[in-house]
Amino acid sequence: MKFDTPAGTNPIDAERVVGQPLDRIDGRFKVTGTAPYAYEHHEVAPDTAYGYVVGAAIAKGRIRRIDDGETRRAPGVLAIVTHRNAGELGQGKRNYARLLGGPEIQHYHQAVALVVARTFEEARAAANLLRIDYEKADGKFDLEALAADAPPVEGSSGEGSEAPPVGEYGNFEAGYASAEVKLDQRYTTPDESHSMMEPHASLARWDGEKLTLWTSNQMIDWGVTDLAETLKIPKENVRLVSPYIGGGFGGKLFLRADALLAALGAREAGRPVKVALQRPLIPNNTVHRPATIQRIRIGADRDGRIQAIAHDSTSGNLPGGKPETAVAQTKALYAGANRMTAMRLAELDLPEGNAMRAPGEAPGLMALEIAMDEMAETLGLDPVEFRILNDTQEDPEKPGRRFSQRQLVECLRQGAERFGWADRNRTPGAMSDGRWLVGHGMSVGYRDSPVMTSGARVRLGTDGVVTVETDMTDIGTGSFTIIAQTAAEMMGVPIERVAVSLGDSAHPVSSGSGGQWGANSSTAGVYAACVKLREAVAAKLGLNPSDIRFEDGQVVSGDRRVPLADAAREGEIVAEDKIEFGDLDKQYAQSTFAGHFVELGVDRFTGEVRVRRMLAVCDAGRILNPKTARSQVIGAMVMGVGGALFEELAVDTRHGFFVNHDLATYEVAVHADIPHQEVVFLDDPDPTSSPMKAKGCGELGLCGVGAAIANAVYNATGVRVRSYPITPEKLIDGLPQVA
C-alpha cells in the first residue's frame, strides 16, 4: 500500500479498540516471569555453553601477544575466540568500530576475546586466566581540549534530526548585530549511558551453514544485514529472533559484540553459546550519548520577537562516526528571519557515540530551552508568553511548508492552566517551604515524527482467530498491544481474538523500534495487511469489498451478516502487505510538540534538588493506546530527571575510558526520585502522518524535560546552571546565605 495522500475516513476512525486504554496483552507474561528474554531461551538449545567477554585494558594501541595456555587448561573450557582464529570479518555499515578488536585496539573495553565453557562460572574463571600483552598508544580523549579545532561536519541521526555543517537562512550576523536585546551563552551536556535493565545478550545456534540468533535487538532487519556482512555469509542464512527486549533506548538499534561473539563462539565450540555483556562492559563496549558543547545566540526586539537565532554544537566520536545533531530542532522550532546552525566534530578515541533516546533533540533542547528562559527574563516576559509570541505554523527555513499539525500554543496554554503557572513567583529565590527553596520551570518539547516502510502478514484461522506476524519489536513500549488493537479494529473482532508474533526475521520486515517511528509505522503496516485480508474475506464470502463492515466478529453487507470465521472454514486465509510512504513529509513538516512544567525544591543547606511534580501536555496525533502512551511519556520524564540531575559518564582523559562504568557508580533516577506526574494528550488525529493518523510520543516525553528542571532550579535559587548534570556542588556557593 502506498500512502501518498492524506488519509480520509477509514475503519480505524471507529476507535472501538484503537484509542482505548487497554492493558498490555504481554503484561501477564512479563510480571509472571514467563516472557523469554534473549538469555532465557533454554528450550531451543538444551546443550548451551556460556561465553564470557574479555574487554581491552587499553583505549588505544595494539595487542602484542596473547597467552591463553592457562585458559585452555582451565576446567570446562570448550573454546576461545580472538582475532587470531575468528577468520576474516567484515564490518556492518552501522558500526564505527569493529565488534571484535585485535590486533589494533580502537577504544577501551573493545571486545578482544570470548572464553566459552560449560558453565558461566567456569567461563568467567577461565577468562581471568587469559594474559594479554598490549602496546599502548597515545589517544585523544578530551573534548574540551579539542573543541576549538573541531571542523564543521554535516550529520543526521537517521531519525529526522539532521543539519548541514553550517546552515544559514537570512543573514544572522546582521540580524543579531541590529537586535535590541541579545543573548550569547555556552551550555554543555555530558556523555551518558543507556543503562537498560536487560544487558545486551544473545544465544547463537548453527544448523549447518545456517545461524539462528536469539538476541536483544530493536531493529531485526538491520541486525540480520549487518551480522551477515560481518560474518561474510549470505543474508538468507541468518535468522534473528527477539520477541522480548528489556529496554533499549537506542543502545540496541545496531549489532553489538554479544551477537557477533555468540555466533563466533558457537561456531568454534560446535554447540550453542549464549553471551551477555557483563554490566561493567556495557558503557565502554556499546554506544553512548556523546557529550556536547553548545553556544546559543538570540537577538530580539524590545517586544520579544526573535530577529536572529544561532545554535552551534560540538561533539566527539571515533573516526568515521557522526556528530550529535543537537542543533536540528533550532532550525524549525521558533520563528525568526535570520538563522544559523553549525555542527562540529572532534575525533576522539572514546567508545562509539550513537543513538540514545531522542538523539539530537534531547541534548539540544537541554541548551536551547534554558537560553529561551534566559532571554525571556532579560526581556521581562513570561517564559510561556515569550515562546507563544515566537510560535510559527510553517517551517521558518522553508517558507510555504506548513506543519501538518502544530498545536504547541495549545500545549502551553493548557499546561500553564493545569499547572497553575499564573501563581508562580517570578522572583528567583522568593518561595520557600521550610528548608526547601521552591521553584517552577517550563520548557517546550519538540521531536520530529518520521515514518518507515513497514510490513506485516495477517492470518485468519479456521477458529476465527486473527494472527499478526511482523518482525517489529517491543522494547517495553507496548508494540504487542497496539498492533493487536489495529488488527482487532480492522477485522472487527475483540482484542482477545488476536494473536501477535513479533521480533522474528522470518516475518515480514517492519519499521523496527526506534526514532519515534515505530508505533505509527508498524501499525500502518498491519493496517495495510488487514486491508488485503478484508478483501480476501469479501471475495471468499462473495461480498463487495467496498460495501462491507467488520464488527462484532461478523462481516456485514446490507442485511447480510456472516461470522468472520466462516470465511476460513475451508482453511486459513493469509494476506501480506507493507506500507510505503510517499512525499507527504516533504510537503508538510511532520513533528510532535509538548509543554513541560516542573515544580521542585532545593535544600538551602546542601543544594540537593528534589522534583515535586511534573506535567507534560503532548501534541502527537492520534493516541493509539492512552495507557501505554502515558507509560512511555512518564518513563521519558523520569529519564529527563536523571539526565538533568544525576547522569554523567565521567571520562578519564588520561587513559580514555568512562570511569563509572557500572550501575553501582552510574547514577540514575529511582523510585524515590519519581514525583507526581501528569500527562495530557491533545489526541488530535493527523491525516498526513499515516492511515493510523498517529505519531510517536515516547521520545517527545524526554525532549525539553532537562531544561524545565534547570529553569525551575534557577527560579528556586537564582543560580543559573548551564552545565549538566545539575549537582549540588554547582549550586552550593550561589545559594542564599543561611544565618
N, C-alpha and C positions, 0 to 999 in steps of 0.2 A: 504494500500500500504506500502510495506517495502522498505525503502531506505537504501541499504547496499552496493551499488557500485556507483562509481562516475557517475553523470548524463551525458548522451550523448545528441545529438541534440534532442530537443523536441519543442512543439508548442510555448513555452514561448520565445524561441530564436528569433522568428519573430519580437518581440518588436514593433508590430503595436500599442499596447495600453500600455502594461507593459514597463516601462522605459521612458515613456513620462511625461513631466512636467504638468500634468493635474490639474485643480482646484479641491479642495475638494468637493465631492458630498454632504457632510453635511454642507458645509460652509454657504450656504444661510440660513439654519435653525438657525445656531449659531448667525449670525450677525443680524438676524431679531428677535431674542429672542423667536423663536418658537421651539427650541430644548428643550425638557423637561428634566431637571436635577432631581436628586433624590428627592428634596424637593418640586418639582413643578408638581407632578402627581395628579393634582386636580380632574381629570375626573374619576379616579379609586376609589375614596373614598370621596364623597361629604360631608360626616359627620365626616371628620377627626378632631381629637383633637390634641393638641400640648403638647409635653413633654419638660421639662426644666431640664437639668442635674445639679446635685449638686456634686462638687468635694471635696475630702477630704482636710481639712485645715491643716493636718499634713503630714509629709513624712513617718513616721514610728510609729507604735503603734497600738491602737485598739479603737473601739467605745465603750464607756461605756454606753451611753444612747442616745436615740433619742426621742425628744418631738415633735410630729407632730400635736398636738391638734389645734394650730392656723392655721396651713397649711390646715388641713382638713375643717376647718370652713370658709376658705377664698372663695370669690366669684369665681364661675366657676370651682372649683376643682372637678375632676372626680375620680382620683386615685393617690396613692403614692406607689412607688416601692422602697423597700430597701431589704437588705439581710434577713430581718425578714419574708417577705411574698413572696419572689421570688421563693421559692421552692428550691429543690436540683438542683444545677447546676454543669455541668461538666466543662471541660476546653479544648478548642481546642488545638491541638498539636503545633500550630504555635503561641500561646500566652504564654508569660513568666509570665505575671501577670493576675490575674482574672479581667474580664471586669466589674464586679460589686463587689466592695470591701465591707468588713464588715463581722464579727466584726474586723478582722485583716486588717490593712492598710499596703500596700506594697510600695506605693510611693505617693508623693504629687499629688493632683488633681485626684487621682483614683476615678472613679465614685462611689458614695455611695448612691445616691438616684435619682429618677426621679419623678418629680411632673407633673401630667397630668391635663390639664384644657381645657376649651372650646376654649380659645384663647391663643396665645403665651404670651401676656402681662399678662393675669391672671396667667398663669403657672409661669412666672418669678416672679411676685409679691408674689405669694404663696410660692415659693421656698425660698424667702428671709426671710420667717417666720419660716422656719424649724430650730429647735435647736438641735445641735448635740454636745454631750459632749465626748471629746476624752481623752484617757490616752496616753500621748506621751512617746515614747521610743527613746533611742539613736540610731542613724543611721550612716552609712558610706557614705560620700558624696564627699570626696576629692580624686581624682585620684592621684594627685601628692604625697599625703601623703601615699598612699597605694602601689604605683608602685613598690617600691623596693622589696616588699614581694609578689608580684603577681606571682602565679605559672604558668608554661608553660601549654598551652592547645592547642588542635587542633581545627580547625574551618573551616567552609565553609559558604559562603554567600548564597549557593544554586543557584548561578548564574555563576558558573565556577571559582570563586575566592576561593581557598582553600589552606590550608597548614597544616603540622603536627605541634605539639608543638615545636619541634626543628628538622629541616631538614638539613642534611649536605651532600654535594656531593664533593668528593675530600677531601682535608684537608685544611680548611680555615685558621686555626691558623698558620700553617706552611707557606702557601702561602702568607698570609698577612705579616708575620714576615720577609719574604725574599724579599718583594716588595721594589723597589727602591723609589717609591713615594706613600705616604699614605694619606688617609683622614679618620677622625673619628669625626663625628658630631651628634648633637642631634637636632631633629626637633619636633614641636608639632602642632597639629591641634585641633580646639575646637569642642565642641558639636554644632550641627547645627539642625535647624528645617526645615521640608519640606515647610511649609507655602504656600501651594497651594491656589489658588483663591477660589475654592469651598470647604467649610468645609466638614468634614465627616458628612454625612446626610443619613437618612433612613426613609421610610414610611412603616409601617407594617400593614397588614390586615389578620385577621384569618377568615377562612371559615370552621367552624367545627374544625377539628384537623389539617387542612392544613394551612400553613403560606405562604403568599406571601410578599416578602420584596423588595420594590423599593429602591435601595441603590446606593452608590458611591463606587465601589469596582473594583479593577483591575483584580482580579482572581476569576471568578464566582464559579468554582467548589470547590476551596479551601474554599470560603465563605460558600457555602452550607454545605460542610462536617463539618466545624468547628462549624457552628451555630447549626446544628442538634446534634452534640456531646455535645455542651454546654447546649442546652435545653433538651437533652436526649429524642429526638423524632426521628422517622425514617427519613433517608435522603430523601426518596421519598415524605415526607410531607412538604418539604421546597422548595420554588421556589424563586430564586433571579433574579431581573431584573435591569440591569444597562446599558442602551443604550448610555448615555452621561455622561462623567466624566470631571469635571472642574479641571483637574490636579491631579496627584497622586504622582509621583516621588518616588514610593516605599512605601509611607505612607498609601496607601490603598491596599496594597497587601494582608493584613490579616484582619480578622474580628476585628472590633473595638467596643467600648462601645455604639456608637449610634445605631448600628444594633441590638445588644442584648437588649438594653433598649427599643427600639421601639417595639420589639416583646413582651417583658415582659409588657410594658405599655399597649399595645393593648389588651393583654390577661386580664390584671387586670381591664381595663376600659370597656371592652366589645365593643369596637369600634376601628376603625383605628386610629393610632397615628403616628405622624411624629416627628422626633428628629434630630436636627442639633447641633453638639457640638459647644458651644459658642467659639468664636475665642480665648479668653484668656485660655480656657481649652486645646486647641489643642497641644501646645508644651509639656505640662506636662502630658496630658492624653493619647496621642498617642505615636508613636515611633519617634525616632530622630537618627541622625548620631552621634555615640559616639566619644568623644574626643580620641586622640591618643598621645602617647609619643613614638617617634621613634628614634632609633640610627642606623646610616648607616656608615659602614666602607668599603672603597675601597682601594685596593692596585694594582698598575700598574707598568709596566716597564717604562723606560725613553721615549720610543716611544709612550706610551699611551695605550698599550694593557693591559686590565684588567687581572690580575692574581688571584685576590681574591676579593669577594664581600660578605658582610653580611648585613642583614636587620633584626632588632629586633624591635617589636612593642608591646606596652602595651596599653590596653583599659579596660574599665569597663562596667559592666552590672549587672542586677538583678540576684539573684540566679537562675540557670538554663538557663541563657542567653548565647549568643555566643560572641566571640571576633570580633572586626573589623579586617577583613583579609587584613590588609594594606601591608603585605609582599608578597602577592601572585604573583604580576607582576614581582617582582625581581627574582623569580625563573626562568623566561623564557625570559626576555626582552633583556639582553645583554650577550655576550659570557664571558667566564671566567672558568678556570679549577677548581677553588676551591671556594665553595659557602656554605653559611649558612643562614638560615632564622629561626626566632623564634617568637612565639606569646605568650603573657602573658595576663591573665585576672584577674582584681581586682573585687571583689564582692562589688557592690555599691547598695545603696537604692535609687538611682535616677530613673526616669521613664525609661521604656524599650528602650534599644538601638537596632536598627534593620536596615533593608534595607533603604537606601536613594540613589538616583541615582548613579549608579556605586559603590556600596558598595565594599570596599577593594581597588580597583584601584584608586578611586578618591582621598582619603587622602594619600594613599601610594605613588602615583606619585607626590603629592604636596611636599613630602620629597625627594624621590629618584631623581627627576629631578633637584632639587636645588643641591643635592650632586654631580650629574654628571656635573653640571655647575661649581661648586667649583673645582672639580677635573680637569676639562679642563683648568681652569685658572691656577691652580698650575703647570700643565704640559706645559703651554704656547701654548695650542692647541685651535683652533677654536671650539666652542661647537658643531657645526654641524659636523665637521670632526671627532671629538672625538667619537661621537655616531656612525657615519658611520664606523669608524675603528673597533668598537666593535659589529657590527651587526652580526647576526648569522641566518642561514637558517634552523637550526634544534634546537629542544628543548635542551638547554645546559645541562639539568639534565636527559635527556632521549636520549642519542646518538642514531642516526638512525631514530628517529621520527621527520620527517621533518614538517615544517609548510606547510599547504596545499597551502597557498598563503601569502607571506610576502614581500611587496613592500615598506618597511619602508625607504630604501635608496632613492627610487624614490620620496616618500613623502617629504623627507628632501631636496633633490636636487631641486625638482620643487618648493617647498616652499621657499627655500633660493633665488632662481632666481626671483620668482614673488614678493617677499617681498623687494628685494634689499638688502639682508643681507650683501653682499660684501662691501657695502658702510658704514656699521656700524663702529662707532668709538669704538674700543675695550677698550679704557682707561675709567674707571669709572669716571663720573662727568665731562667729557670733552665736552659734547654737551649741548647747551642751546638755548632757544628761549625766549628772554625777561626774565621774572621772572621764567620761567619753565626750569628745568633741564630735558633733553630729553634722554630717554634710550630705548634700544632694547633688547628683550629677546626671547628665544625659549625653547621648550621642546618637548619631544616625548609623544604621546598619545598611550595607549595600553588598549585593553579590549578584553576579551575572547568572543567567538561567540557561545554560547551553543544553543542547539535545544531541543524542547519538542514535545512529541506526540500531535497532533492537528487534530481535526475532523471537518467536515462540511457536510451540507446537501444542495443539489442543486436541484432546481425545474425548469423545462421548462414548462411554461404555454401555454395554448391554443392560447394566443396572441403573443407568441414568446418571452415574457419577461423571462429572467433568474433571479431567486431569490436565493440568498445565505443565509443560516441560520447557525450560529455558535455562541457559547457563548463568542467568542473573544470580547474584549472591545476596546474602543477608548478613550485614556486619553488625546486627543489633538494631537496624533501622526500621524493621517491620516489612521487608520486601515480601516475605511469605504471605502476609496478611493482605496487603493492598493488591497483590497480584490475584489472590483468591477472590477478593471483593470485585475486582474488574471482571473476572470470568463469571462470577455469580450474577453480576448486573447484566452482562451481555447475554447470558444464556437463560436468565430468568429462573435461577434456582437459588435456594438458601446457601449460605457460605459453607454449611456443614456438608453439602453435596459436591464440594470442590476439593480436589487433592492437588497439591503443588509439589513439584520436584525441581529443585534449584541446584546451581553450582556444579554442573557436570558438563564437561566439554563434549559429551555425546549428544547433548541437547543443542538446539539452535543458538547461535551466538546472539547475546544480548548487549546492552549498553554497559553492563557491569556496574559496580558501586563506586562512584567517585564523582567529583566535580559538581555535585548537586544536580547531576543529570539523571541519576539512577531511577528515582521514583517515577518521574514523568515519562522518561523514555521507555523503561521496561514495561510499564502498564500500557503504554501506547502500542507496544509490540504485541502484547496479549490482546488488546482491542482488535488489532489488525487480524490476528489469527482467528479470533472469535467471529469476526465478520465473515470470514471464509467458512467457518463451521456453521454459522447460521444459514448461509447459502446452501451448504451441503445438506443440512437438515431439511430445508424447504424443498430441495429437489427430491429428497428421499420420500417426503410426505406428499409430494405433488402439489405444493403450495407456491404462490407467488412470493418470492423473497422480499419484494418491495412493499408487500401488504400484509406483513405478519408481525406479531408481537410475541416476545418470550417473557412469560410471567408466571409465577407460582408453579413452576415445574411443568407448564403447559406451553404449547405452541398454538397461538390464537390467530385465526384468519376469519374475519366476519363473524358468523355464528358458529364456526367450527372450532373446537378445542381438542387438541390431541396431546396426550402425555409426551413430554420430550423423549422419554426412554423408548417410546415406540419407534422412533426413527432409527434406533440402533438395534432393533430386535433381531435382525439378521447378522449382526456383527458390528463391532465398534466403528465409528466414523472418525477419521483423523483429518485435521486441517493444519496447515503451517503457513505462516507469512511473517513478514517483518515490516516495521515502519521505517520509511526513509523520508527524510526531511528535505524540503526544498529550500528556497532562499528567503523565507519569511523573516529569518533572523537578520538578513541584510536590509530588508525593508523597514523593520521595526527593531528598536533597541529592546531586548528582552531581558529584564532584570528583576530582582526582588529587593524589597526595601523594608526597613524596620526602624522603629523608635525605641531606644533602650533608656530606661530610667533606673537609678540606683540610689538607695539610702544606705549610709554606713556610719560607723563610729570609729574614731581614732583615739586610743588611750593617750591622754595628755601627759602621762608619765613615761610610757615606754615606746610610744609610736606604733603599737600594734593596731592593725586595721581589722575590723570585723564588719562584714557586709550584713545588713539587716533585712533589706527587702529589695527585690528586683522586679521589673516589669518589662516585657517585650511586646510590642504591637507590630504584627508582621503582615506585609502585603506580599503574598506568594501564590496568587491564583487560587484555583480550587484546591481545597484541602481534602485529600483522598481518605484520610482517617484522622480525625482530630485528636484521638487518644495517642496514637503512635507519633503523630507530628508534634504534639505538645511534648512528648517524651524526648524527641530529638532536640527541640529548642531549649528545654530546661537543662538537658545534658550539655548543650553548647554553652549555655550561660554559666554553668559551673566551670566548664573548661576556660571560659573567659576570666573567671575569678582566679583560677590557677595561673593563667598567663599574666594577669595584672599584678598579682601579689607574691607568687612563690617561684614560678617555674623559670629555671635558667640552667643550661648546661655550662658548667664552669670550664673554661678552656685553659689547659696548662700550655702556655705559649712557649715554654722551653722544650717540652717533649712531645707536644702535638696530640693531646687526647683530651677527652671530656672526663674530668676527674670524678664527678658524681654520677658514675655510670651504673647505678642500680636503684631499686626502689627504696632502699634504706636511706639514701642521701639525696635523691632527686625528689624534691617536694612537690606534691600535687594537692589540689583541694580534696578534702574528705568530707564525711557526713557533718562533722562539727562546723565546717565552713559553709555549708549549704543553707542559705537564708530562705525566707519566704519568697516564692517565685510565682509570678502570674504571667500567663501567656495569652494573648488575644490575637486571633486571626481575622482579618477582614473577609476572607473566604469569598473572593470575587473571581469567578472563572475567567480565564484569559483565552479566548478562542484562537489566538495566533500561536499559542505555545505547542499544542498537540490536540488530537481528538479528545484527550482527557481534560484539556483546558486547565492543566495543573502546572505547577512549578516546584522547585525544591525549596526546602526551608532548613535543613539540618546544618548547613554551614552559615546561613544567614543569622541563625541564633547566636553564633560566636562573633560575627563581624561587628565591631564597634563596642563590644562589652568592656574591653580593657580600658578604652578611653573614657567611657562613662564612669568607671571606677576611679580613674585618675582625676577626672574633673570633680567627682564627689570628694575625694581626698583634699583637693585644693579648697573646695567650699568649706570643708570642716576645719582646715588648719591654716590656710593661707600659704601653704608650701606647695609650689608647683614643681612636680617631679616629671622630668622629660626622659627619663631612662628607666626602662622596665627591667626587672620587677620592682614594684614599689615596696621596698623593705624598710623596716624601722630605722636603720641607720641613715637612710636618705631623708627621713623626716625629723629625727630627734632634735637636731640642732636648730630647726626652724619652728619648733612648737612654741606656743605661748609660754611665757615664764610662769612657773608654778611657785607660789610662796612657800 
